[in-house]
Amino acid sequence: MDTDSEPYVRLATLRQLHQVVADLNTARSLADTLQAVADGVVRGLGYELAAVNLVRPDGDLVVAAFAGSQAGEALLAGRVGSRTSWERRLTMGERWGLLRFIPHTEGWVLIDDDVPQWHTEGPLPRFADEWHPGDRLYAPMYSSQSVGGELIGVISVDQPTTGRHPGPWGCEALQMYAFQAGIAISNARLRANMQRALVRLERDQQALRASEESFRQAFEYAPSGMAIAEMGGDQHGKLLRANDALCRLLGRSASTMRRYSFSDLVHPEDVGLLLRTSAEGGRAELRLARRDGTYVWVSLRNSVVADTADGPRFLLTHVEDIEERKSRELQLAHRASHDSLTGLPNSAELRARLSARLCSRPQDRDAREAAAALVDDVGGPDDFAFSYGYGPDELATPLGALDSHTHTVPPDENDEESANKGLAVLFCDLDGFKSINDRFGHHTGDAVLIEVARRLTGAVRDGDTVARLGGDEFVVLADGLAPADAADLAVRLRNAIIPPIRVDGRAVRVGASFGIGWAGCGMTAEEVLHSADQRMYVEKRSRSAKPNHRRAG
């Protein structure tokens, strides 16, 4: 008769099971719970050895606790078995409910796999249910009381104190214990996770407080300007805080700065640049107004300080003083585009300004005037065309060529009374300059060029361009002139140059020959300058051929 079926044995086993399960729930940590599971098997379920194999995050199982033998614990604790090898063990052998029993007659195939194990050789069993040292009994622990739940771990047991295979009641007790152990381990993990989360939360809060204090100090004492502004809503861009460096840069107090936004302080010419600057990672170089009414060049760099729950909170703007660098850049740009001797625009700048007025499509003035006359004849513009921004100029051109470019059209030079106006290009070559340079030296020649540049600049309108092409050649760009106006301008410029120029107490005199060309779309800058240059040489030869002509010098 199976002694496990005796009522008093069952009662004693229940009492022991109740006690060891109670011990599981009193453990304070996950490690204590795992050790309590192993100890409970030895102390309450009648086995001499027990190991708890816990599933790791990567799926493999590690020996997390061992009970019954210090030598066995030293040998197996912390060793890892692969998930594949464990699944093989849990699918072979005999099924005792949820338990898996692998007798020694089958277990020899597992000797060389990677699952940590202790096995010893021994004599063959003397009777059917005698425990053999090579027998293996596993109690899987699942997240629910079924094989379909998530595997938490496996309890391995060995050497029953009775020396026999556990009977039905013993198997049921081990199975119930494995289920309770799974619950205890899950709860211990949950508590451990909660404790870690609380510790992490407290650490994060401390870090946040430290970060906020660090940010405050970094903001207030930063050597460059910093500002915090509203983001979104009616108050978008309004300054909330400005650090001391920004207040000093703009000459305004912190309380005064809170009355403004950057759009209130930016130079009128830079408002568009500010509005085009994106909030996140946006950069711009523009001018901000100081209290004294002057402007300072700054570099703005934006970043959004966001809240993960509520979205963007405010805009953090870094303001760097670049006045000195910008001044150097402007000086370098001026040097690159202006003649170092006279300060006039140089050849490259002249060609750039001229090219900006030209396009590759030639224009016919008669066609433009005919389109305008057609509009006048019908009493007004075509409503459909003008609703799309087409005016008389555009109606005289192919639709594919419409753009915002104002076309340059040369006037009719053959009609002396023509009132048509265009962009005049006056090419000037000094007469007698080479003899002055050769006779008196480059110092005197340079002084003459500087004075000629001054006189030319003083004789033209504010919007006209006077450039030095090189050597003793100058070019004047004058827009809005009729042919007669251009001829008058050439006379005025020549008369401005002719008076004597005093250099080191010596009076020298130069003359000037002018060629008048006209810029027009369809021409290149080189073609325009070449045309004016050729006309200058024609004019120079014609003046030299006159009997009463006297060269300057």
C-alpha positions in Angstrom: 0.0 0.0 0.0 1.4 3.4 -1.0 2.2 5.3 2.1 1.6 8.6 0.3 -2.1 7.7 0.3 -2.3 7.5 4.0 -4.4 10.4 5.5 -1.9 11.3 8.2 0.9 11.5 5.6 -1.2 13.7 3.4 -2.0 16.0 6.4 1.7 16.2 7.4 2.6 17.1 3.8 -0.1 19.8 3.6 1.2 21.3 6.8 4.7 21.4 5.5 3.6 22.7 2.2 1.6 25.5 3.9 4.6 26.5 5.9 7.1 26.7 3.0 4.5 28.6 0.9 4.1 31.1 3.7 7.9 31.5 3.8 7.9 32.3 0.1 5.7 35.4 0.7 7.8 36.7 3.6 11.0 37.0 1.5 12.0 40.7 1.1 13.8 40.5 -2.2 13.9 38.5 -5.4 17.1 36.8 -4.4 15.6 35.9 -1.0 12.4 34.5 -2.7 14.5 32.4 -5.1 16.5 30.9 -2.2 13.2 30.4 -0.2 11.8 28.4 -3.2 14.9 26.1 -3.2 14.9 25.7 0.6 11.2 25.0 0.7 11.6 22.0 -1.6 14.3 20.5 0.7 12.6 21.4 4.0 9.0 20.8 3.1 8.7 18.4 0.2 11.1 15.6 1.1 14.0 16.1 -1.4 17.6 16.3 -0.4 18.7 18.6 -3.4 16.8 21.3 -5.2 17.8 24.0 -7.8 15.8 27.0 -9.1 16.6 27.7 -12.8 15.3 31.2 -13.6 14.5 32.4 -17.1 16.7 35.4 -18.0 15.6 38.3 -20.3 17.5 36.6 -23.2 15.5 33.4 -22.8 18.2 31.2 -21.3 18.0 29.8 -17.8 20.4 30.5 -15.0 20.8 28.5 -11.7 19.6 31.3 -9.4 19.3 29.3 -6.1 20.4 25.9 -4.8 19.6 24.1 -1.6 20.8 20.9 0.1 24.5 20.9 -0.6 27.1 23.6 -0.4 29.3 21.7 -2.8 26.5 21.5 -5.3 25.7 25.2 -4.8 29.4 26.0 -5.5 29.4 23.9 -8.6 26.1 25.0 -10.2 25.1 28.5 -8.9 25.2 31.2 -11.6 25.7 28.7 -14.5 23.5 29.1 -17.6 21.7 26.6 -19.7 20.3 27.4 -23.2 16.6 27.7 -23.7 16.9 25.1 -26.5 18.4 22.5 -24.2 15.8 23.1 -21.5 12.9 22.9 -24.0 14.3 19.5 -25.1 14.3 18.3 -21.5 10.7 19.5 -20.9 9.4 17.7 -24.0 11.0 14.3 -23.4 10.5 11.7 -20.7 7.3 11.0 -18.8 4.6 13.5 -18.0 3.5 13.5 -14.4 0.8 16.2 -14.7 2.8 19.3 -15.2 6.0 17.6 -14.0 8.6 16.1 -16.3 10.4 12.9 -15.2 13.3 11.6 -17.2 14.4 8.2 -16.0 18.1 7.2 -16.0 17.5 4.9 -18.9 16.7 7.9 -21.1 18.7 10.6 -19.4 22.1 9.5 -20.6 21.6 11.4 -23.8 21.5 14.7 -21.8 24.9 14.2 -20.1 26.8 16.3 -22.7 24.3 19.2 -23.2 24.8 22.7 -21.7 22.3 22.5 -18.9 24.0 22.7 -15.5 23.5 19.3 -13.8 24.7 17.0 -11.1 24.5 13.3 -11.7 26.3 10.3 -10.3 26.5 6.7 -11.3 24.8 4.1 -9.2 23.6 0.5 -9.2 20.4 -0.4 -11.0 17.2 0.0 -9.0 16.3 -3.0 -6.8 12.6 -2.4 -7.2 10.4 -0.6 -9.7 10.0 2.8 -8.0 13.4 3.1 -6.5 15.1 6.4 -7.3 18.3 6.1 -9.4 21.1 8.9 -9.2 20.6 9.4 -12.9 16.8 10.1 -12.7 15.7 13.7 -13.3 12.5 15.4 -12.1 11.6 18.9 -13.2 8.7 21.2 -12.0 8.2 24.0 -14.5 6.9 27.3 -13.2 4.5 29.2 -15.4 2.9 32.6 -15.2 -0.5 30.8 -15.1 -1.5 27.3 -13.9 -1.1 25.8 -17.4 1.6 24.9 -19.9 0.3 27.7 -22.1 1.5 30.4 -19.7 4.9 32.1 -19.9 7.7 30.0 -18.5 9.2 31.7 -15.4 11.7 29.0 -14.5 12.2 25.3 -13.6 12.6 23.6 -10.2 15.0 20.7 -10.4 14.8 18.1 -7.6 16.9 15.1 -6.7 17.3 12.4 -4.1 13.9 12.0 -2.5 14.3 11.3 1.3 12.2 8.1 0.8 14.5 6.8 -1.9 11.5 6.2 -4.1 9.7 8.0 -6.9 7.1 10.4 -5.5 3.6 9.0 -5.6 0.5 10.8 -6.9 0.2 12.9 -3.7 3.9 13.8 -3.8 3.7 14.8 -7.4 0.6 16.9 -6.7 2.3 18.6 -3.8 5.4 19.4 -5.9 3.2 20.7 -8.7 1.2 22.9 -6.4 4.4 24.2 -4.9 5.8 25.1 -8.3 2.7 27.0 -9.1 2.9 29.0 -5.8 6.6 29.5 -6.3 5.9 31.0 -9.7 3.5 33.5 -8.2 6.0 34.4 -5.5 8.8 34.9 -8.0 6.5 37.1 -10.2 5.5 39.1 -7.2 9.1 39.5 -6.1 10.0 40.6 -9.6 7.2 43.1 -9.5 8.3 44.5 -6.1 11.9 44.6 -7.3 10.8 46.5 -10.5 8.7 48.9 -8.4 11.6 49.5 -6.0 13.9 50.1 -8.9 11.4 52.4 -10.5 11.0 54.3 -7.2 14.8 54.6 -6.8 15.0 55.7 -10.5 12.2 58.2 -10.0 13.9 59.7 -7.0 17.2 59.8 -8.8 15.5 61.4 -11.8 13.9 64.0 -9.6 17.1 64.8 -8.0 18.8 65.0 -11.4 16.0 67.2 -12.6 16.4 69.5 -9.7 20.1 69.6 -10.2 19.6 70.1 -14.0 17.2 73.0 -13.4 19.6 74.6 -11.1 22.5 74.0 -13.5 20.4 75.4 -16.3 19.5 78.5 -14.2 23.1 79.2 -13.5 24.2 78.5 -17.0 21.5 80.8 -18.3 22.1 83.6 -15.9 25.8 83.6 -16.0 26.4 82.6 -19.6 29.0 84.9 -21.3 26.8 85.3 -24.4 23.2 86.4 -24.5 20.3 84.0 -23.9 16.6 84.5 -23.8 13.4 82.4 -23.2 10.4 83.3 -25.2 6.7 82.3 -25.4 6.0 79.7 -28.1 2.6 79.6 -29.8 -0.6 81.5 -29.1 -1.1 85.3 -29.1 2.0 85.9 -27.1 4.3 83.9 -29.4 7.8 85.3 -29.4 7.3 87.5 -26.3 10.4 87.4 -24.1 9.9 85.8 -20.7 13.5 86.0 -19.5 16.7 87.5 -20.7 20.1 86.9 -19.1 22.5 89.5 -17.9 24.8 89.2 -21.0 21.9 90.0 -23.4 20.7 92.9 -21.2 24.2 94.3 -21.4 24.5 93.8 -25.1 21.3 95.7 -25.8 21.6 98.2 -23.0 18.3 97.3 -21.5 17.2 96.0 -18.1 15.7 92.6 -17.6 12.3 94.1 -16.7 12.4 96.2 -19.8 13.3 93.2 -22.0 10.1 91.5 -20.9 8.1 94.1 -22.7 9.5 93.1 -26.1 9.7 90.3 -28.6 12.6 89.8 -31.0 10.4 91.1 -33.8 10.2 94.4 -31.9 13.9 94.7 -31.6 15.1 93.5 -35.0 16.2 95.9 -37.8 13.4 96.6 -40.2 15.4 95.1 -43.1 15.9 91.9 -41.1 12.3 91.2 -40.1 11.7 88.8 -43.0 14.9 86.9 -42.1 13.7 86.6 -38.5 10.2 85.3 -39.6 11.8 82.7 -41.9 14.0 81.4 -39.1 12.6 78.1 -38.0 12.0 77.5 -34.3 13.8 74.2 -33.9 17.5 74.6 -34.8 16.8 77.8 -36.7 19.8 80.1 -37.2 20.0 83.7 -38.5 22.4 86.6 -38.5 20.6 89.9 -38.1 20.7 93.2 -36.3 19.1 94.0 -33.0 18.3 97.5 -31.6 20.2 98.9 -28.7 18.7 101.3 -26.2 20.7 104.2 -27.8 19.1 103.5 -31.2 22.1 101.9 -32.8 22.1 98.3 -34.0 24.4 95.4 -33.3 25.0 92.3 -35.4 24.1 89.1 -33.6 23.7 85.4 -34.5 20.4 83.9 -33.3 20.2 80.1 -32.7 16.8 78.7 -31.6 15.9 75.5 -29.8 12.6 74.3 -28.4 12.3 73.3 -24.8 9.5 70.7 -24.9 7.4 68.8 -22.4 6.8 65.1 -23.3 3.2 65.4 -22.2 2.2 68.9 -23.2 4.4 69.5 -26.2 6.5 72.6 -26.8 6.7 74.8 -23.8 9.0 77.7 -24.8 11.7 78.9 -27.1 15.3 79.1 -26.0 17.3 81.6 -28.1 21.1 81.9 -27.9 22.3 85.4 -29.0 25.9 85.8 -29.9 27.5 89.2 -30.5 29.1 89.0 -34.0 29.6 92.7 -34.5 33.4 92.4 -34.8 33.2 89.4 -37.2 30.5 91.0 -39.3 32.6 94.2 -39.5 35.6 92.1 -40.7 33.4 90.3 -43.2 32.0 93.5 -44.6 35.5 94.9 -44.9 36.7 91.8 -46.7 33.6 91.9 -49.0 34.3 95.6 -49.7 37.9 94.9 -50.5 36.9 92.1 -52.8 34.4 94.2 -54.7 36.1 97.7 -54.6 39.3 99.1 -55.9 41.9 99.5 -53.2 43.3 102.8 -54.6 40.2 104.8 -55.4 37.6 103.0 -53.3 35.3 102.7 -56.3 33.6 99.4 -57.3 36.1 97.3 -59.2 35.8 95.4 -62.4 34.1 92.3 -60.8 31.6 94.4 -58.9 30.8 96.4 -62.1 30.1 93.3 -64.1 28.0 91.9 -61.2 25.8 95.0 -61.1 25.5 95.2 -64.8 24.6 91.5 -65.1 21.9 91.9 -62.5 20.1 94.2 -64.9 20.3 91.9 -67.9 18.7 88.6 -68.9 19.2 86.3 -71.8 15.9 87.2 -73.6 16.1 90.3 -75.9 13.3 92.8 -75.7 11.5 94.8 -78.4 10.5 98.2 -77.3 8.0 98.5 -80.1 6.2 95.3 -79.0 6.0 96.6 -75.4 4.6 100.0 -76.5 2.1 98.3 -78.8 0.8 96.2 -75.9 0.4 99.2 -73.8 -1.4 101.1 -76.6 -3.7 98.1 -77.1 -4.7 98.3 -73.4 -5.4 102.0 -73.7 -7.5 101.5 -76.8 -9.9 99.1 -75.1 -10.3 101.4 -72.2 -8.4 99.3 -69.6 -6.5 96.1 -69.0 -7.9 92.7 -69.7 -9.6 91.6 -66.5 -8.6 88.0 -66.9 -5.0 88.7 -67.6 -4.6 91.3 -64.9 -6.3 89.1 -62.3 -3.2 86.8 -62.6 -0.8 89.7 -62.5 -0.2 90.2 -66.2 0.3 93.8 -67.2 1.2 95.6 -70.5 4.9 94.5 -70.2 4.0 90.8 -69.7 1.3 90.8 -72.4 4.0 91.7 -75.0 6.1 88.7 -74.0 5.7 85.0 -74.3 3.9 83.5 -71.3 6.8 81.1 -70.7 9.1 83.9 -70.0 7.1 85.7 -67.3 9.1 86.5 -64.2 9.7 89.4 -61.8 12.7 90.7 -63.8 12.4 94.3 -65.0 13.7 94.1 -68.6 16.3 96.5 -69.8 15.7 97.9 -73.3 18.1 100.3 -75.1 16.6 103.5 -76.6 16.7 104.3 -80.3 20.0 106.2 -80.8 19.1 107.1 -84.4 16.2 109.3 -83.2 17.9 112.3 -81.6 14.6 113.6 -80.3 13.5 110.2 -78.8 12.3 110.4 -75.2 12.9 106.7 -74.6 15.3 106.1 -71.7 17.6 103.2 -70.9 20.7 102.1 -69.0 23.6 104.2 -70.3 27.1 102.8 -70.0 29.8 105.5 -70.3 33.3 104.1 -70.9 36.0 106.6 -69.8 39.7 106.5 -70.8 42.0 109.3 -69.5 44.0 111.2 -72.1 47.6 112.0 -71.2 47.7 109.9 -68.1 50.6 107.7 -69.3 52.9 110.6 -69.8 52.2 111.9 -66.3 52.9 108.4 -64.8 56.1 108.1 -66.8 57.3 111.7 -66.1 56.4 112.2 -62.4 56.1 108.6 -61.2 53.4 106.3 -59.9 52.9 108.3 -56.8 51.6 111.2 -58.8 49.7 108.9 -61.1 47.9 107.3 -58.2 47.0 110.8 -56.8 45.6 111.7 -60.2 43.4 108.5 -60.3 42.1 109.2 -56.8 41.2 112.8 -57.7 39.5 111.7 -61.0 37.5 109.1 -59.1 36.4 111.8 -56.6 35.4 114.2 -59.4 33.5 111.5 -61.3 31.6 110.5 -58.2 30.7 114.1 -57.4 29.3 114.6 -60.9 26.8 111.8 -61.1 23.5 111.1 -59.3 23.2 109.2 -56.1 21.9 106.0 -57.8 24.5 105.9 -60.5 27.6 103.7 -60.4 31.2 104.9 -60.9 33.6 102.0 -61.2 37.3 101.7 -62.0 37.8 99.1 -64.6 41.6 99.1 -64.3 44.5 101.3 -65.1 43.2 104.7 -66.3 39.8 103.3 -67.4 36.6 104.1 -65.6 32.9 103.2 -66.3 29.7 105.0 -65.3 26.4 103.2 -65.2 23.5 105.7 -65.3 19.9 104.4 -65.6 16.9 106.3 -66.9 18.7 108.4 -69.5 17.7 109.3 -73.0 20.5 109.5 -75.7 20.7 113.3 -75.3 20.9 113.0 -71.5 23.8 110.5 -71.8 25.7 112.9 -74.2 25.2 115.8 -71.7 26.4 113.6 -68.9 29.6 112.7 -70.8 30.3 116.4 -71.4 29.8 117.2 -67.7 32.1 114.3 -66.7 34.8 115.5 -69.1 34.5 119.0 -67.9 34.9 117.8 -64.3 38.1 116.0 -65.1 39.8 118.6 -67.2 40.7 121.2 -64.5 44.3 120.9 -63.2 45.1 118.5 -60.4 47.6 119.6 -57.9 50.0 116.9 -56.6 52.9 117.8 -54.2 52.7 121.5 -55.3 52.7 120.6 -59.0 49.7 121.1 -61.3 49.0 118.3 -63.8 46.2 118.0 -66.3 44.5 115.0 -68.0 41.7 114.8 -70.5 39.1 112.1 -71.0 37.5 110.3 -73.9 34.0 108.8 -73.4 32.2 106.1 -75.3 28.5 105.7 -74.7 27.0 102.3 -74.9 23.5 101.0 -74.0 22.7 97.9 -72.0 19.8 95.7 -73.1 18.4 92.3 -72.2 19.8 89.7 -74.6 23.3 91.0 -74.2 26.0 90.0 -71.7 27.9 92.3 -69.5 31.0 91.7 -71.6 29.2 92.6 -74.8 27.9 95.8 -73.3 31.3 96.9 -72.0 33.0 96.0 -75.3 30.4 98.1 -77.2 31.0 101.1 -75.0 34.8 100.6 -75.2 34.7 100.5 -79.0 32.7 103.7 -79.1 35.2 105.3 -76.8 38.0 104.6 -79.2 36.0 105.9 -82.1 35.4 109.1 -80.1 39.1 109.3 -79.1 40.3 109.0 -82.7 37.8 111.5 -84.0 38.9 114.1 -81.4 42.6 113.4 -82.1 42.1 114.0 -85.8 40.8 117.6 -85.3 43.5 120.2 -86.2 42.8 122.3 -83.0 42.8 119.3 -80.7 45.4 119.5 -77.9 46.1 116.5 -75.8 45.9 117.0 -72.1 49.0 116.6 -70.0 
